[in-house]
Structures are given as structure tokens and as C-alpha cells.
Amino acid sequence: MTPISAQTLLEALNWRYAVKKFDAAKTIPADTWTALEQALILTPSSIGLQPWKFVVVTNPAVKAELKLASYHQPQTADCSHFVVFAVHRDLGAAHVDKHVARMIEVREVGPETLVKFRDRAVESLDRARTKGDLDTWQAHQIYIALGNFMTAAAMLGVDTCPMEGIEEAKFDAILGLEETPYRTVVACAAGYRLTEDKYATAKKVRFTPDVVIKRI
């Protein structure tokens, strides 16, 4: 792999902003979108468990329904691709076993080599469940995926807008998640900005390094 330059990275991050107005006539090219889906898949997660489902919506009728469940925010309907980030309702041993099976398949190792890993992973989830922290832990994981997606999009010149202002239960109903192991947490619109969006040229407001970074 050839690393990109520091300048290229910072240019992409400075170019990125939370788009308020998408150009509904522009669609993300198929090859670009395939790369962004791979960015989601390649997102790191604790213990490698990948406790998520990414629902990609491009159907205009479905996006229109989701707009109503997003307090009428126009990004939901006007973007090219709308991604809903969902986590497990009750993450447990079944998912760990699924992950272990995939490890055996990909790494071509014997099941006996992963017994301790499997038991520790299940124990970790059970401990989080007992403490009441399991849902919080999953939310932390899904936000790693959201950040990874937005950064990857910026590197490819694709605009995004993360969206927490949504009605999760209504999203679950619209997307057919109610009878599945998954539930909505957050969403992200992706596409291309309208030139009329005044926020595209607004200066970023960020604290200076001395305020947010401590070097030891």
C-alpha cells in the first residue's frame, strides 16, 4: 500500500461537512459505492465481533417514508444512498459462534484453536449484559463504523450527513427490522452537495490543538 500524503488527508477532512442540501439528481457511481460498502465491512470492532447490520436505502419511496420518520429532514430523501446503522437487540453466544465459524473459514484453522477465544468473548458479553452496559457497548461500536464511513466518503469526494434526529422505532418498522435481531441506532445520508448549500463554504469552527490535545 502507498500511503496518501498528510496534505491529502487534511484537505479531505477540511472539505467534509455535514451536508444540509443534497443534489437529488446526482447518484454515487457503482464502483465508488462498492468501495464505501467495503469501508463499512472493514470497520474495526471490539473482539472483532462486528455487532451490526448496515441497511442501504436507495428506493425513493422508502427514503420518502424515512424522511417522515426523520422529522422531515430533506437529506433523507434527497441523498443518493441512505445508510441506517443497526445493532443487535440481544447480542450473545449465537453471534459469537457465527463469528468463530467465519474465522475458521477465512483463516483455515481448526475449531479447537478458538475454544478459549469463544468462551472469553461470550463471557465478556454476558458480563456487559449483567452490568447493563451491553447496549452502550454496541452503540460505541456502531459509531466507529459511522466515523469510518464518513472519513472514507470524504477521501472519495462523497458528501455525507450523520443523522441522529430520527425515530428509531419507526425506522425499524419501515425497514422490516422489527422481527429481526437488529434495531436502528443512527443513520447517514451520502451523495453530493448542492452548490446552494450555504454551509458548504462556512468556515469550520474547531477548538485549537492546545484546548483539545494534551501531549505527555
C-alpha positions in Angstrom: 0.0 0.0 0.0 1.2 3.5 -0.8 0.2 5.9 2.0 -1.6 9.1 1.0 0.1 12.4 1.9 -0.8 14.2 5.1 -1.9 17.1 2.9 -4.4 14.9 1.0 -5.9 13.6 4.2 -6.3 17.1 5.7 -7.8 18.5 2.5 -10.4 15.8 2.5 -11.3 16.3 6.2 -11.5 20.1 5.7 -13.7 19.6 2.6 -16.1 17.4 4.5 -19.0 18.9 6.4 -22.5 17.8 7.4 -24.4 18.5 4.2 -27.8 20.1 4.6 -28.8 20.2 1.0 -28.0 17.2 -1.3 -28.4 17.3 -5.1 -31.1 14.8 -5.7 -30.2 14.5 -9.3 -26.7 13.1 -8.6 -26.1 9.4 -7.8 -22.9 7.9 -6.4 -21.2 5.7 -9.1 -21.5 2.0 -8.5 -17.7 1.4 -8.1 -17.5 4.3 -5.6 -20.4 2.9 -3.6 -18.9 -0.6 -3.6 -15.7 0.8 -2.0 -17.8 2.6 0.6 -19.6 -0.6 1.4 -16.3 -2.3 1.8 -15.2 0.5 4.2 -18.2 -0.4 6.3 -17.4 -4.1 6.2 -13.7 -3.4 7.1 -14.5 -1.2 10.1 -12.7 -2.5 13.2 -14.8 -3.7 16.2 -14.1 -4.9 19.7 -13.1 -8.6 19.8 -13.8 -8.4 16.0 -17.4 -9.2 16.6 -19.0 -6.8 14.1 -22.2 -6.5 16.1 -24.1 -4.6 13.3 -26.2 -4.5 10.2 -26.0 -1.7 7.6 -29.2 -1.1 5.7 -28.6 0.8 2.5 -31.6 2.5 1.1 -31.8 3.9 -2.5 -35.5 3.2 -3.2 -37.1 6.7 -3.4 -40.4 5.5 -1.9 -38.7 4.1 1.1 -36.5 7.2 1.5 -39.7 9.3 1.4 -41.1 7.2 4.3 -37.9 7.5 6.3 -38.0 11.3 5.8 -41.3 11.4 7.6 -39.6 9.4 10.5 -36.7 11.8 10.4 -38.7 14.9 11.3 -38.9 15.8 7.6 -35.2 16.4 7.2 -34.7 16.7 3.4 -31.3 14.9 3.4 -33.0 11.6 3.9 -34.9 11.8 0.6 -32.5 13.9 -1.5 -29.3 11.9 -0.9 -28.1 9.2 -3.3 -27.7 6.5 -0.7 -29.1 6.5 2.9 -27.4 4.2 5.3 -29.1 3.0 8.5 -26.7 1.7 11.2 -28.3 -1.0 13.3 -27.1 -3.2 16.2 -28.2 -6.4 17.8 -31.2 -6.4 20.2 -29.5 -9.0 22.4 -26.0 -9.8 21.4 -24.9 -13.2 22.7 -23.4 -16.6 22.2 -25.2 -17.2 18.9 -23.4 -14.3 17.3 -20.1 -15.2 18.8 -20.4 -18.7 17.3 -21.2 -17.2 13.9 -18.1 -15.1 14.2 -16.0 -18.1 15.2 -17.3 -20.1 12.2 -16.3 -17.3 9.9 -12.8 -17.2 11.5 -12.4 -20.9 10.9 -13.5 -20.5 7.3 -11.2 -17.5 6.5 -8.1 -18.4 8.4 -8.5 -22.2 7.8 -7.9 -23.2 11.4 -9.3 -26.0 13.5 -12.3 -25.2 15.8 -10.3 -26.4 18.8 -7.9 -23.4 18.4 -10.7 -21.0 19.0 -12.4 -22.5 22.1 -10.8 -20.2 24.6 -11.4 -17.1 22.3 -15.1 -18.1 22.0 -15.6 -18.6 25.7 -13.9 -15.3 26.6 -16.0 -13.4 24.1 -19.2 -14.9 25.4 -18.1 -14.2 29.0 -17.4 -10.6 28.0 -20.8 -10.1 26.5 -22.5 -11.8 29.5 -20.7 -9.5 31.9 -21.7 -6.4 29.9 -25.3 -7.6 29.9 -25.3 -8.2 33.6 -23.9 -4.7 34.2 -26.5 -3.2 31.9 -23.8 -2.0 29.6 -24.3 -4.2 26.5 -26.4 -1.7 24.5 -24.0 1.1 25.3 -21.1 -1.0 24.2 -22.8 -1.8 20.9 -23.6 1.9 20.3 -19.9 2.7 20.8 -19.1 0.1 18.1 -21.6 1.4 15.6 -20.3 4.9 15.9 -16.8 3.6 15.0 -18.4 2.4 11.8 -20.2 5.7 11.2 -16.9 7.7 11.6 -15.0 5.2 9.4 -17.7 5.6 6.7 -17.7 9.4 6.7 -14.0 9.6 6.5 -13.8 7.1 3.7 -16.5 9.0 1.8 -14.6 12.3 2.2 -11.5 10.6 0.8 -13.5 9.6 -2.3 -15.2 13.0 -2.7 -18.6 11.9 -1.5 -20.6 14.1 0.9 -22.3 12.8 4.0 -24.5 13.9 6.8 -24.7 11.9 10.0 -28.3 11.9 11.4 -29.4 11.1 15.0 -32.6 13.1 14.6 -34.6 10.0 13.6 -37.4 8.0 15.2 -35.7 4.6 15.6 -38.8 2.5 16.2 -40.5 3.9 13.0 -37.3 3.2 11.1 -37.4 -0.4 12.3 -41.0 -0.7 11.1 -40.3 0.8 7.7 -37.2 -1.3 7.1 -38.6 -4.5 8.3 -36.3 -4.8 11.3 -38.9 -5.3 13.9 -38.9 -9.1 13.6 -35.1 -9.4 13.2 -32.3 -9.4 15.7 -31.4 -5.8 14.8 -32.6 -2.3 15.7 -31.8 1.1 14.4 -29.3 3.4 16.2 -28.2 6.1 13.8 -28.2 7.0 10.1 -26.1 8.7 7.5 -27.0 10.3 4.2 -24.5 10.1 1.4 -24.4 11.8 -2.0 -23.3 15.2 -3.4 -23.9 18.7 -2.1 -25.9 21.3 -3.8 -23.9 24.4 -4.6 -26.7 26.4 -3.0 -26.0 24.9 0.4 -24.6 27.8 2.3 -22.9 25.5 4.8 -20.5 24.2 2.1 -18.4 27.4 2.3 -18.8 28.2 6.0 -15.6 28.1 7.9 -15.2 25.2 10.3 -15.4 26.1 13.9 -13.0 23.9 15.9 -11.1 24.4 19.2 -7.3 24.9 18.8 -5.0 22.0 19.5 -3.9 23.4 22.9 -7.5 23.1 24.0 -8.4 19.6 22.9 -5.0 17.8 22.8 -2.8 17.0 25.7 0.8 15.9 24.9 2.7 14.0 27.5 
